[in-house]
Amino acid sequence: MLKVLITCVWLLGSTWAAMAQASSVVFLNPGMSTEAFWVNYAQFMQAAATDLGLDLRVRYSERIADTTLAQAREALQGNVRPDYLVLVNEQYIAPQILRMAEGSGVKLLIVNNALTADQAQMMGSHQHPDWIASLVADDEQAGYLMLIDLLRQYGPVPPGASIDLLAFSGTKTTPAAQLRERGLHRALAEHPEVRLRQLVYGEWSRQRAFEQATQLFKRNPQTVLVWAANDEMALGAMQAVQTGGRAPGKDVLFSAVNSSPEILQARLDGRLTTLVAGHFTLGGWAMVLINDHAKGVDLDAHGGRDRQAALFQLIDASQARHLLGPPMAVDFHALSAVGKPASYRYPFSLQLLLR
C-alpha cells in the first residue's frame, strides 16, 4: 500500500512538474469572438499549442484597439505574466505594446501584421530585446491573385473594350489590408482593360459592405467584378447584388480572402468565383516557433527574425470541400527545428492541411 501511495505521489509530482514547465502564451486576438476567421484562427492555434504542450490563453478585443492595449497591459505588467505574448499590429498598435513590454521579461511574437517600415524605423534601438520574431503571410500576393484569377475566369476582354471593378478593402490602419490593396493595384497595372470604379473601406464588416455595395452598384450598374479583402465583405456585397436582382457568380464575379465555412460553401455553390486562403494557419505556425524558442532553438539560424510565409493559395472547389470536412490533424512536432540541421527551414504551408 505504501509503495502504491509513493508511486501515486511521484506521478502527481511529475504531472505538476510538467505543467509548471509548460511555457505560457497569451494571444491578443484583434478580432471578434463571433468572427469566423479569428475564431478558426484561434482554434488552429489551440490545436498546435495542445499538441506541443504549450499553455495558451486567447483574449479577444472585439476589434477595439483600446481593449487590446488594456489586455496587453494586464499581461505585461500584471502579477502573473506569460512567458510569451503573441500580438497583431492591427490599427498600428504594436509599437505601443513593444514599449509597454520593456522590462517585463515577456517574450514577444508578432503575427499577421508586422511592423511597417516607418514603425520599425521610428522604433530604432527601442525595439524590445525579447521580441523574438514576426510571422506574416504574403498579403500583397493574395490581393494580386484575386484579380488575376477573376480575369481568368471572366474570360478574354475584346480589344478596346473595358470592364468595371469595385473593390472592398479592410481598414486604412491595417498593414495586411494595405498590402492586399498593393497587390490589387499591381494586377490593375498589368490589365488596363479593367476600370476600378471605386475602392472603399468596408472595415472587414459584412453589414458595412452590404450598405456600401447597395449604393455603389446603383452608381456603377455595369460592374461585373468585385474584389473583396475578406470573406465578410464579399458576402455583404453578394447580398447587395442579390437584393438588386442580379446573380453572384453569373452576372457579377466575386473574389474573397479567408476560409470560413460560409465562404467555402459559396465557392462550392459557384456564387464566389475566386477564393484565396491559408493565413488562418499563422497562429499555429507561431506556436511551433515559440515551442522551439523555449527549447533553445536559435530562430535566426532557421530563417531569420522577420518571416514571410507563402501561405496564400487559390482554393478550388475540391479544396473547399476538403476544408469544410472534419478537422485536419497536423503533426506540429514534426515541423519543429529541434534536432534539425542549421539548413532546416520551416515548411509552413496550407498544403499540410490539404493532404
Sequence and secondary structure as in RCSB ss.txt:
>XXXX:A:sequence
MLKVLITCVWLLGSTWAAMAQASSVVFLNPGMSTEAFWVNYAQFMQAAATDLGLDLRVRYSERIADTTLAQAREA
LQGNVRPDYLVLVNEQYIAPQILRMAEGSGVKLLIVNNALTADQAQMMGSHQHPDWIASLVADDEQAGYLMLIDL
LRQYGPVPPGASIDLLAFSGTKTTPAAQLRERGLHRALAEHPEVRLRQLVYGEWSRQRAFEQATQLFKRNPQTVL
VWAANDEMALGAMQAVQTGGRAPGKDVLFSAVNSSPEILQARLDGRLTTLVAGHFTLGGWAMVLINDHAKGVDLD
AHGGRDRQAALFQLIDASQARHLLGPPMAVDFHALSAVGKPASYRYPFSLQLLLR
>XXXX:A:secstr
 HHHHHHHHHHHHHHHHHHHHS EEEEEE S TT HHHHHHHHHHHHHHHHHT EEEEEE TT HHHHHHHHHHH
HHSSS  SEEEEE GGG HHHHHHHTTTS  EEEEESS   HHHHHHHGGGS TTEEEEEEE HHHHHHHHHHHH
HHHH    TT  EEEEEEE  TT HHHHHHHHHHHHHHHH TTEEEEEEEE TT HHHHHHHHHHHHHH TTEEE
EEESSHHHHHHHHHHHHHTT  BTTTBEEEEE   HHHHHHHHHTS  EEEE GGGHHHHHHHHHHHHHTT  GG
GGT SEEEE   EE  HHHHHHHHSS     HHHH  TT  TT      GGGG  
